[in-house]
Each structure stands twice: as structure tokens, then as C-alpha cells.
Amino acid sequence: MFFITSKLLTFLIKPTFWILILILFSLFSKKKRKSFILISISIYWFFGNEFITDITYRIWEEEPISISEIKDSYEYGIVLGGFSGYDNDKRRIEFNDCGDRLFYGIKLYNLGKIKKIVISGGNGQLINDGHMEADWSKDFLINCGVPEQDILIESKSRNTWENSLFTSELLKENTNKKLLLITSAWHMKRATFCFNQNNMDVDQFSTDYTQSNINLKLEHILLPNSISYERWETLIKEVIGNFVYKIKY
């Protein structure tokens, strides 16, 4: 039930959804038509403004570190899923904007910063089609030269809480060893909370973070960008999810 509710919430928080609703209201309300149009234009500009989006992300994201700042070797690098999908027709992985989670996991392993890679991710779809992200990611890692004995997978999870819960069960007596959590900077707050709640003390390695340098180009500050709407949907979902998790768990 919680999983279905989160999927519905993901739809309702879309800024584009509310822009459409306001435009529809303006068509059927002559008295408030001007107000609805002005509000919809304001929402369109605010959530489409990439400068505002960048600033908001920087405030929310956990501070990333460079690889050189990692002085010790971790027993496990825990890579959270959500970075890929699988094209069954082409029989290949298609990485999304979070692909750095896995790529940095491989790089940290090759540099000796982590001894083993844990992939935590099942199928986050409302209707499970039988394909599990951890499974195809394991094959990818093996093809990249990572020995099978250094790969652990958790393929039952559908959300961040289950990532942490099932990973703690997978590692069992090893949860007291040095653990490095690898996930997106915007996702790190909620992920760290979940792992801590499941008695796993993790250090953070944030990926795909918002660049620290501020873009002051005029079009970046003034003109809406379609990518910003997607980023806001992700961020709003994350903030609400973090709040709900802290109440629920």
C-alpha cells in the first residue's frame, strides 16, 4: 500500500500537472480566469528556472567528496539501484542520469578504496516484470572485470527503506565493518537515514551532484528550461519521502 501511495504521490507532485489543472480551470472560470493564468505562468517560470533549481539542489544535496579524500579502504561499497533499466529486446542495460552510482562503484573498487561491491536494487515498477536491477548490474560488473566473489547483490528492494533493510540482512554480521554508501547527492539524506535506522553506520560518497560553480548566463537566470521540471519532480519527491520516512520509521 505504501509503495502504491508513493507512486501516486510522484504523479501529483509534478509541477506540469498543476500547470495543466490551472489552465483547465481558467477555461471554465470567467471570473478567475486572469488569476489562474497568472498563477500558471508564475509556476511555469519558477519551476522552469534552472538557476533557482540549481540553488535549491545545492542547499539540499549532501556535500560530495573527491576520491583522493578517501584515505581508508572500505570493506563494502554499497551502490543503490535506480541508475538503469533493461532493454529486453536489445538485451542491454540503458543507464539514466544516476549511472555514476555504478561507475564510481567500479572506479572505487579498481582503486582499492572498496574491497567488495554491494548492488542493492530490485524492480521499482508498480507491476514487476521479473527483471531485477541488481541481477543485470552483476553481469555488467563481471564483464567490466570485477571478480564474481567480490560482488554481492540484493534484488528484492523496491524503495530506499527496503534497500537498507535487505542490505542489512545480506551483510548480517558484517554491518559493523567500514561501509561506504554510494548514491546520488540529492538522495543521500534519505538513504543515510534509512541505513542508520537499520543499524548500519555508513560513510557517504555522493554522485551526480549539482556543480558548485554558479552559472550567471542571462538565459540560465531568466529563461525556463524543460529539464528543470524533471529535476523539481525528483527533488520534491525526495524531500517529501525524507519527511515521511522520518515519521514512519
Phi, psi and omega in degrees: 000316179299321181294316180294318179299320180295324178293320178294319179298321179302323179287319186287338182272359181294123176303324181296329178296316182286330174297317179296317180299316181295322178295319178296319177299321181295333179288332185251002180232101181292322183294321185251014184303313182298318180296315180297320180294317179296319179295317181295322177294319180296316178295318179302315182288314184298308184283345176268354183281111185291330178296312178296320179299315180299314181299316181296318179297318181298324179293321185277321188294149172283141184297125178284159175236158176275159179299326181295340179282347178275106185270327183260167176261132180264143179293319181226137169253116184264111181261119180277140182290185184100010183256000186200166171227172182237127176270103184293327180292315181273348181055053180212155177277138174245112182276145177256198183295346180262014182302335180300336178304310182285319183297319178288330174300317178295316182295317179295325177293313182296332179273359179079012180283333174230144183270327179223150179253128175252123175257120180245110180176123177258245179230115184272008181280151179299320176250115184286121180268007176093350180268128183247130185300319182298326182293309181289333177292324177298315178299321179297316180297318179297318179293338177272002175099006177279124181299141183301326182291347179259013180240125174242140180234146174233112190243017181262340189288147177240349181208180186294320179300315179292328173307309183289318182297310183286331176292321177296324177290324180294316183276334176046253186288353183264004183292345179272358179277170183291123185238135177244119180269124183244111178202178183294148182301321181288344182259350190293323180302307182293320181296315180298318177302313182297316181292321177295321179294336177260028173061037177238112180274106186246145167268161188251140168226101184276141178238176181031056179270164177285130182303142184285335179286133184272127179274116183253017177295143186302316182293332178289326182277325189255323189267135178296150180228132184299330180296329182298325179297318178296319181294321178295320178301317179297314184291316179298316177300319183292316180297314179296317179299318179297318179295314181295318180299320181291332175282316186286322186246000000 
